[in-house]
Amino acid sequence: MRTVDPGLAAHLAAGVTTLCRCWRLTRRDGIVLGFTDHDRTVRFDSVDHEPVSGFDASEDVHATGFAVGGLDVSGAFASDRLDAADLAAGFYDDAAVKLFLVNWSAPEKRHLLRAGRIGEVIQEDGAFRAEIRGLAAALDQPMGRVFRHGCDADLGDGRCRVDLASPAFRGEGVVVASEGQRRLTASGLADYAEGWFERGRLAWTGGANAGMAVEVRAHRLVGGNAEIELWQKAHRAIAVGDTFTVTAGCDKLFATCREKFANGANYRGFPHMPGNDFALSVARRSGPNDGGRLVE
């Protein structure tokens, strides 16, 4: 059972209230943002919760047992601290969220209504809608090993053990041309075979995107330069002279692990596991030319 702050409980019982809701977001990069539906900034816990017009929340759904409740928060990018580019770059993915009911005239009188994390975010026409999932959503995540043909390790982690710092698997490039925020041409990567960096990770080391990273969708060689296409748009515009590092990609197949990385001994999949066709097959007696053996 929840315990309401005595001061807030007395305020609610008074009949006339000065209440507002405050949202606090802790992004993946550690930045903390506060917002409120009140018309003035509300400060508590050393965080300023600034007023944002058009910021609204749906009905808060709670469920018994281990069912996942939640709500939707929607609004426009009316605050200088709400940047659509930051949203697209993934800074708000799985961000921690707390929703408070606050007496704005005495912010120390407040109650935590909901704690959760941001799930799916949809943005269009300068506005956004974010799904806030309850803490029980973490119980829906897969845990432990997954038995499948493909490898379930991340390239270069402690289970994979491939050294991505090796020059064989890590290149450094300089942008010589760009087409939008997803395609670029770079020098410095001519020694790597075409497709070597597909599914790899490109991390910006210089320019407006420094410190950001994104996965590589395609890698081609044209005239001694590398053409790279990214899965997602870069956080900011790509400029000539921007620098980056890029690591080799892996498609999680045993042949790739063995031939590209010489790492077959550390493969974390089950390439010889029988598939569905074998598991569902039925034994039948062979024909007269098979010597009476039972075959699939």
Buried (B, 14 or more C-beta within 10 A) or exposed (E): EEEBBEEBEEBBEEEEBEBBBBBBBBBBEEEBBBBBBBEEEBBBBEBEBBBBEEBEBEEBEEEEEEEBBBBBBBBBBBBEEBBEEBBBBBBBBEBBBBBBBBBBEEBEBBBEBBBBBBBEBEEEEEBBBBBBBBBBBEEEEEEEEEEEEBBBBEBBEEEBEBEBEEEBBBBBBBBBEBEEBBBBBBBBBEEBEEBBBBBBBBBBEEBEBBEBBBBBBBBEBEEEBBBBBBEEBBBBBBEEEBBBBBBBBBEBBBEBBBEBBEBEEEBBBBBEEEEEEEEEEEEEEEEEEEEEEEEE
